[in-house]
């Protein structure tokens, strides 16, 4: 198993999204998104992408943890923890106490994120998502 800090191909990323039930994305949009990430960590088994996570944001105030994925064939082996540890290390070294660091968790992944100092924002705030006109949420 290898840890890399480089952008996988858009196809590799989309294939992992499909395998982890996170849904397919358009190839061009995916290329743009990956190239504009602040930080990427990917986990590889030989030449196969088996884990992924990234940080997006403005590099100053707001950082969003996004796309934490582990191939179902490799889940339960600590790969999600490795991804989050790499992301946490990046944040520790590149943000300050005023940074706004957020993520939207699918349950039961919220249990993993709580190990990395993420807390529920309720009752003071809640996660919200804009409904796109051509996308049923």
KETOR-669458 format. One record per residue: residue in three letters; chain; x, y, z of N, C-alpha, C in turn. Coordinates in pm, 1 decimal, padded with zeros to 6 digits. Layout:
SITE   r c   n_east  n_north     n_up  ca_east ca_north    ca_up   c_east  c_north     c_up
SITE ALA A        X        Y        Z        X        Y        Z        X        Y        Z
...
***
This chain:
SITE   r c   n_east  n_north     n_up  ca_east ca_north    ca_up   c_east  c_north     c_up
SITE UNK A  00084.9 -00117.6  00000.0  00000.0  00000.0  00000.0  00089.5  00124.0  00000.0
SITE UNK A  00061.8  00217.7 -00090.1  00139.7  00340.9 -00101.7  00051.6  00462.0 -00077.6
SITE UNK A  00107.2  00561.8 -00007.4  00041.0  00690.7  00012.7  00104.5  00788.8 -00084.8
SITE UNK A  00020.6  00858.6 -00161.8  00069.8  00958.3 -00256.4 -00004.6  01089.4 -00234.3
SITE UNK A  00062.4  01198.0 -00270.7  00004.8  01331.9 -00255.5 -00007.6  01397.4 -00392.5
SITE UNK A -00059.4  01323.3 -00485.4 -00073.4  01372.8 -00621.4 -00214.5  01343.7 -00671.4
SITE UNK A -00251.6  01416.2 -00773.8 -00386.2  01403.4 -00830.0 -00396.4  01273.8 -00911.2
SITE UNK A -00491.2  01187.0 -00876.2 -00514.1  01070.3 -00962.0 -00582.4  01117.2 -01090.2
SITE UNK A -00591.2  01031.4 -01186.9 -00665.0  01070.1 -01307.8 -00812.5  01088.2 -01271.1
SITE UNK A -00879.5  01169.4 -01350.6 -01022.3  01191.4 -01327.8 -01098.8  01059.5 -01336.5
SITE UNK A -01059.0  00972.4 -01428.3 -01126.6  00843.5 -01442.6 -01106.6  00756.9 -01317.8
SITE UNK A -00985.5  00753.6 -01263.1 -00960.1  00675.0 -01141.9 -01045.2  00726.5 -01026.1
SITE UNK A -01052.5  00858.1 -01013.5 -01133.2  00920.5 -00908.8 -01281.7  00885.8 -00926.1
SITE UNK A -01332.1  00901.1 -01047.9 -01473.6  00870.9 -01074.4 -01502.7  00723.0 -01049.7
SITE UNK A -01412.5  00635.6 -01092.0 -01431.9  00492.0 -01068.7 -01443.1  00461.3 -00919.2
SITE UNK A -01359.5  00527.7 -00838.0 -01367.2  00506.5 -00693.2 -01497.0  00563.9 -00637.3
SITE UNK A -01540.3  00678.6 -00686.2 -01668.8  00735.7 -00643.4 -01782.9  00637.3 -00670.2
SITE UNK A -01782.7  00579.4 -00788.1 -01888.9  00484.1 -00823.8 -01882.6  00362.2 -00732.7
SITE UNK A -01762.6  00311.1 -00710.8 -01746.4  00191.1 -00627.8 -01788.1  00215.8 -00482.7
SITE UNK A -01773.4  00339.1 -00434.7 -01807.7  00371.5 -00296.1 -01947.0  00432.8 -00283.5
SITE UNK A -02025.4  00425.0 -00389.6 -02163.0  00476.9 -00390.3 -02172.4  00626.8 -00364.4
SITE UNK A -02069.7  00701.8 -00405.2 -02074.6  00846.9 -00391.6 -02124.0  00913.5 -00519.3
SITE UNK A -02147.0  00834.3 -00621.8 -02206.2  00886.0 -00744.8 -02104.2  00926.1 -00849.2
SITE UNK A -02148.7  00920.7 -00972.9 -02063.9  00955.2 -01087.0 -02063.2  01106.7 -01106.8
SITE UNK A -01955.0  01158.6 -01158.2 -01941.4  01300.8 -01191.3 -01892.5  01312.6 -01334.4
SITE UNK A -01915.7  01427.7 -01395.3 -01870.9  01452.3 -01532.0 -01718.4  01460.7 -01534.8
SITE UNK A -01658.2  01406.6 -01639.4 -01513.1  01398.8 -01651.1 -01446.9  01536.9 -01648.3
SITE UNK A -01495.9  01630.8 -01726.8 -01434.9  01763.8 -01730.8 -01446.2  01834.4 -01596.0
SITE UNK A -01563.2  01828.1 -01534.2 -01581.6  01889.9 -01402.0 -01487.8  01826.8 -01299.5
SITE UNK A -01469.1  01697.1 -01309.4 -01381.0  01625.3 -01217.5 -01236.4  01671.3 -01233.8
SITE UNK A -01190.8  01684.7 -01357.9 -01053.7  01732.4 -01381.7 -01032.8  01870.1 -01319.5
SITE UNK A -01126.8  01959.2 -01340.9 -01118.1  02095.1 -01286.0 -01114.9  02090.7 -01133.7
SITE UNK A -01204.3  02012.4 -01075.2 -01212.7  02003.7 -00929.1 -01083.2  01950.0 -00868.7
SITE UNK A -01032.6  01842.7 -00925.2 -00910.6  01783.0 -00869.9 -00791.6  01877.3 -00881.5
SITE UNK A -00779.4  01946.2 -00995.5 -00668.0  02038.8 -01015.1 -00673.4  02157.7 -00920.0
SITE UNK A -00792.7  02191.7 -00870.7 -00808.2  02306.6 -00782.2 -00813.5  02269.0 -00634.4
SITE UNK A -00782.8  02146.4 -00603.3 -00778.1  02103.7 -00463.1 -00658.1  02167.7 -00393.7
SITE UNK A -00673.2  02194.0 -00265.7 -00562.2  02246.1 -00185.7 -00464.7  02134.4 -00152.0
SITE UNK A -00519.3  02020.1 -00113.6 -00437.3  01907.3 -00069.7 -00509.1  01779.5 -00107.7
SITE UNK A -00433.0  01682.7 -00157.9 -00488.0  01552.0 -00194.2 -00401.9  01443.1 -00133.1
SITE UNK A -00467.7  01342.4 -00079.1 -00398.3  01221.1 -00036.9 -00469.7  01103.9 -00102.3
SITE UNK A -00390.3  01015.0 -00161.6 -00449.0  00897.4 -00223.7 -00373.4  00773.6 -00178.1
SITE UNK A -00446.0  00665.4 -00164.6 -00389.7  00538.0 -00120.5 -00400.9  00441.3 -00237.3
SITE UNK A -00289.5  00372.4 -00265.5 -00280.6  00285.6 -00382.4 -00237.9  00146.0 -00341.4
SITE UNK A -00297.0  00047.9 -00403.3 -00252.8 -00090.8 -00396.4 -00200.0 -00121.5 -00534.5
SITE UNK A -00067.8 -00119.4 -00547.6 -00002.2 -00128.5 -00678.7 -00050.5 -00011.7 -00764.1
SITE UNK A -00119.9 -00034.7 -00874.6 -00165.5  00075.8 -00959.2 -00315.7  00102.4 -00944.7
SITE UNK A -00375.4  00052.0 -00837.8 -00519.1  00067.4 -00815.1 -00545.0  00168.1 -00702.7
SITE UNK A -00625.8  00271.0 -00732.1 -00666.3  00368.9 -00632.1 -00766.9  00304.0 -00538.2
SITE UNK A -00731.2  00293.8 -00409.6 -00820.5  00227.7 -00313.6 -00869.1  00322.1 -00203.3
SITE UNK A -00808.4  00441.1 -00194.1 -00851.3  00538.5 -00094.0 -00817.9  00678.7 -00139.4
SITE UNK A -00898.5  00774.1 -00094.7 -00881.4  00911.0 -00141.8 -00942.6  01008.2 -00042.3
SITE UNK A -00884.5  01126.2 -00033.7 -00941.2  01236.8  00042.0 -00876.2  01365.7 -00003.5
SITE UNK A -00945.9  01476.6  00015.0 -00888.5  01604.3 -00026.1 -00941.7  01718.5  00058.5
SITE UNK A -00871.1  01830.0  00046.6 -00912.9  01954.7  00109.5 -00935.3  02054.8 -00002.5
SITE UNK A -01046.8  02125.1  00006.0 -01075.8  02233.7 -00087.2 -01098.3  02360.0 -00004.4
SITE UNK A -01094.6  02474.8 -00067.6 -01119.2  02598.0  00005.3 -01043.2  02715.7 -00050.9
SITE UNK A -01024.6  02818.0  00032.4 -00964.1  02942.8 -00013.9 -00819.5  02962.5  00032.3
SITE UNK A -00763.5  02866.6  00102.0 -00625.0  02868.0  00150.7 -00598.0  02974.9  00255.5
SITE UNK A -00701.3  03033.7  00310.6 -00681.6  03138.3  00409.5 -00770.1  03121.6  00531.3
SITE UNK A -00899.6  03115.0  00506.1 -00995.7  03108.4  00616.3 -01073.9  02977.8  00614.9
SITE UNK A -01124.4  02939.6  00499.3 -01217.0  02827.3  00491.3 -01153.4  02706.6  00422.8
SITE UNK A -01165.0  02592.3  00490.5 -01114.4  02464.6  00440.1 -01226.5  02362.2  00453.7
SITE UNK A -01250.0  02287.8  00348.0 -01354.8  02186.3  00348.5 -01290.8  02051.2  00319.7
SITE UNK A -01312.3  01956.3  00407.9 -01266.1  01819.3  00387.2 -01369.3  01753.5  00296.2
SITE UNK A -01322.2  01691.3  00188.7 -01415.3  01641.2  00088.4 -01370.3  01506.1  00033.5
SITE UNK A -01466.9  01430.6 -00010.8 -01443.1  01308.5 -00089.4 -01359.9  01203.1 -00017.8
SITE UNK A -01383.8  01182.5  00109.0 -01313.9  01074.8  00179.6 -01377.1  00944.2  00132.5
SITE UNK A -01295.6  00861.5  00064.7 -01347.8  00737.7  00006.2 -01248.5  00624.3  00027.1
SITE UNK A -01302.3  00506.7  00056.9 -01221.2  00384.8  00064.6 -01296.1  00275.5 -00011.0
SITE UNK A -01226.6  00213.1 -00103.1 -01282.0  00102.1 -00180.1 -01344.3  00001.0 -00082.6
SITE UNK A -01469.0 -00041.2 -00104.5 -01534.7 -00134.6 -00013.0 -01454.3 -00262.4  00013.2
SITE UNK A -01375.2 -00306.4 -00084.8 -01293.1 -00426.2 -00065.6 -01181.0 -00404.2  00035.9
SITE UNK A -01153.0 -00278.7  00071.3 -01043.1 -00245.7  00162.0 -01091.5 -00176.7  00289.1
SITE UNK A -01221.6 -00163.4  00306.5 -01274.3 -00097.5  00426.0 -01250.6 -00183.5  00549.5
SITE UNK A -01240.1 -00118.0  00662.8 -01217.1 -00187.4  00788.6 -01070.9 -00221.3  00812.3
SITE UNK A -00981.7 -00165.2  00731.8 -00838.2 -00194.1  00743.9 -00758.8 -00071.3  00785.9
SITE UNK A -00827.6  00034.0  00830.9 -00759.7  00153.5  00878.5 -00722.1  00253.9  00771.1
SITE UNK A -00766.2  00233.0  00648.8 -00729.3  00324.5  00540.4 -00795.1  00461.7  00559.4
SITE UNK A -00918.4  00464.2  00604.3 -00985.1  00591.3  00632.0 -00909.4  00670.3  00738.1
SITE UNK A -00858.1  00602.2  00838.9 -00779.3  00669.4  00943.7 -00649.4  00725.0  00886.8
SITE UNK A -00587.2  00651.5  00796.1 -00463.6  00700.0  00733.6 -00492.6  00827.4  00655.3
SITE UNK A -00599.6  00826.2  00577.3 -00636.6  00943.7  00498.4 -00661.9  01062.8  00589.7
SITE UNK A -00740.5  01042.6  00693.3 -00771.7  01152.6  00784.7 -00648.9  01199.7  00861.7
SITE UNK A -00558.0  01111.6  00894.9 -00434.2  01151.9  00963.6 -00350.8  01240.7  00872.7
SITE UNK A -00340.9  01207.1  00745.2 -00265.5  01288.8  00650.6 -00331.2  01426.5  00634.1
SITE UNK A -00462.6  01428.7  00625.8 -00535.2  01555.3  00616.4 -00515.9  01636.7  00743.4
SITE UNK A -00525.5  01572.4  00857.2 -00507.0  01639.9  00985.5 -00366.4  01698.4  00996.8
SITE UNK A -00266.5  01623.5  00954.1 -00128.2  01673.2  00957.1 -00114.1  01797.0  00868.6
SITE UNK A -00174.6  01794.4  00751.2 -00170.1  01911.0  00663.1 -00233.5  02031.9  00732.9
SITE UNK A -00351.2  02012.2  00789.9 -00421.2  02122.5  00855.0 -00341.6  02178.1  00972.4
SITE UNK A -00281.4  02090.5  01050.6 -00200.4  02135.7  01165.0 -00084.6  02222.9  01120.3
SITE UNK A -00024.4  02190.1  01007.7  00091.5  02263.6  00960.5  00061.4  02382.6  00871.8
SITE UNK A -00064.1  02397.9  00828.9 -00094.6  02500.8  00729.2 -00213.3  02590.2  00761.1
SITE UNK A -00268.9  02577.3  00880.1 -00380.4  02663.8  00919.0 -00353.8  02718.8  01058.8
SITE UNK A -00429.9  02820.1  01095.2 -00417.3  02874.8  01230.3 -00550.0  02861.8  01304.6
SITE UNK A -00554.2  02917.6  01422.6 -00671.9  02901.4  01509.1 -00795.8  02970.2  01454.1
SITE UNK A -00780.6  03060.5  01357.7 -00895.7  03128.5  01299.7 -00954.9  03055.2  01179.4
SITE UNK A -00891.2  02947.3  01135.9 -00940.2  02874.1  01018.8 -01074.9  02809.7  01048.7
SITE UNK A -01158.4  02809.6  00949.0 -01289.7  02747.7  00955.1 -01278.7  02617.3  00876.9
SITE UNK A -01275.4  02503.5  00948.2 -01251.8  02373.3  00887.4 -01377.8  02289.0  00904.5
SITE UNK A -01436.0  02250.3  00793.4 -01565.1  02181.5  00799.1 -01566.0  02058.0  00710.1
SITE UNK A -01665.1  01972.9  00733.3 -01693.9  01860.8  00644.7 -01838.4  01821.3  00662.5
SITE UNK A -01889.5  01753.7  00563.6 -02023.7  01697.6  00567.9 -02006.7  01546.7  00572.0
SITE UNK A -02051.1  01484.6  00679.9 -02026.8  01341.5  00700.5 -02149.8  01258.1  00669.8
SITE UNK A -02125.4  01149.0  00600.6 -02229.2  01046.6  00586.7 -02210.9  00950.4  00703.0
SITE UNK A -02320.1  00916.5  00768.3 -02311.8  00821.8  00879.2 -02289.3  00682.7  00824.6
SITE UNK A -02208.2  00601.5  00885.0 -02144.3  00612.0  01015.6 -02003.4  00671.4  01013.7
SITE UNK A -01962.0  00735.3  00901.7 -01827.2  00792.7  00894.1 -01805.2  00903.3  00996.6
SITE UNK A -01913.3  00960.8  01050.2 -01899.0  01064.9  01151.7 -01820.4  01015.6  01272.8
SITE UNK A -01825.2  00887.8  01299.0 -01749.2  00831.0  01412.2 -01598.6  00843.1  01387.6
SITE UNK A -01555.2  00822.4  01263.7 -01414.5  00839.4  01229.0 -01372.9  00985.3  01245.2
SITE UNK A -01452.3  01077.1  01193.8 -01415.3  01218.2  01196.2 -01407.8  01272.5  01338.2
SITE UNK A -01488.0  01219.3  01427.1 -01483.0  01266.1  01566.1 -01347.8  01236.0  01630.5
SITE UNK A -01276.7  01136.4  01579.3 -01143.1  01104.3  01630.9 -01039.5  01208.3  01589.6
SITE UNK A -01075.6  01296.0  01497.4 -00985.4  01399.6  01448.2 -01037.2  01539.6  01482.3
SITE UNK A -01102.9  01550.5  01598.0 -01150.2  01677.5  01655.1 -01266.6  01742.3  01581.6
SITE UNK A -01337.1  01669.9  01497.9 -01458.2  01724.1  01438.3 -01574.0  01699.5  01534.0
SITE UNK A -01655.9  01802.3  01552.1 -01770.0  01795.3  01643.0 -01896.0  01834.7  01567.2
SITE UNK A -02009.4  01786.9  01615.0 -02136.5  01825.0  01555.6 -02158.1  01974.4  01579.3
SITE UNK A -02210.2  02043.3  01480.8 -02230.4  02187.5  01491.9 -02364.8  02223.6  01554.0
SITE UNK A -02453.9  02126.6  01563.7 -02585.8  02151.8  01623.3 -02571.0  02174.2  01773.4
SITE UNK A -02651.9  02249.7  01838.1 -02773.8  02313.9  01789.2 -02750.4  02453.5  01731.6
SITE UNK A -02626.9  02504.6  01738.2 -02600.7  02640.4  01690.5 -02607.7  02654.0  01538.8
SITE UNK A -02578.1  02546.3  01467.7 -02582.5  02549.6  01321.5 -02612.8  02409.8  01270.3
SITE UNK A -02639.0  02400.1  01141.2 -02666.1  02270.1  01081.9 -02613.2  02268.8  00938.8
SITE UNK A -02588.4  02150.9  00887.5 -02544.3  02139.1  00749.1 -02661.0  02162.1  00655.2
SITE UNK A -02632.8  02233.1  00548.2 -02735.2  02256.9  00447.0 -02672.1  02237.7  00310.4
SITE UNK A -02755.6  02202.9  00213.1 -02707.8  02176.6  00078.8 -02804.7  02237.8 -00020.9
SITE UNK A -02753.8  02311.1 -00118.9 -02838.4  02374.4 -00219.6 -02889.9  02270.2 -00317.4
SITE UNK A -03018.7  02272.4 -00342.7 -03078.4  02180.4 -00439.0 -03061.3  02238.5 -00578.6
SITE UNK A -02990.2  02164.7 -00664.3 -02971.7  02207.6 -00802.5 -03097.7  02175.1 -00880.5
SITE UNK A -03132.1  02258.3 -00975.6 -03258.4  02241.6 -01049.1 -03264.4  02111.0 -01127.2
SITE UNK A -03148.1  02058.7 -01168.9 -03149.2  01934.4 -01245.4 -03101.1  01815.7 -01163.6
SITE UNK A -03105.0  01828.8 -01032.9 -03051.1  01724.4 -00945.6 -03145.1  01702.4 -00828.2
SITE UNK A -03201.7  01586.2 -00818.5 -03285.8  01554.5 -00702.5 -03196.7  01521.5 -00585.5
SITE UNK A -03217.2  01584.9 -00472.9 -03136.4  01558.7 -00353.0 -03205.1  01463.7 -00261.3
***
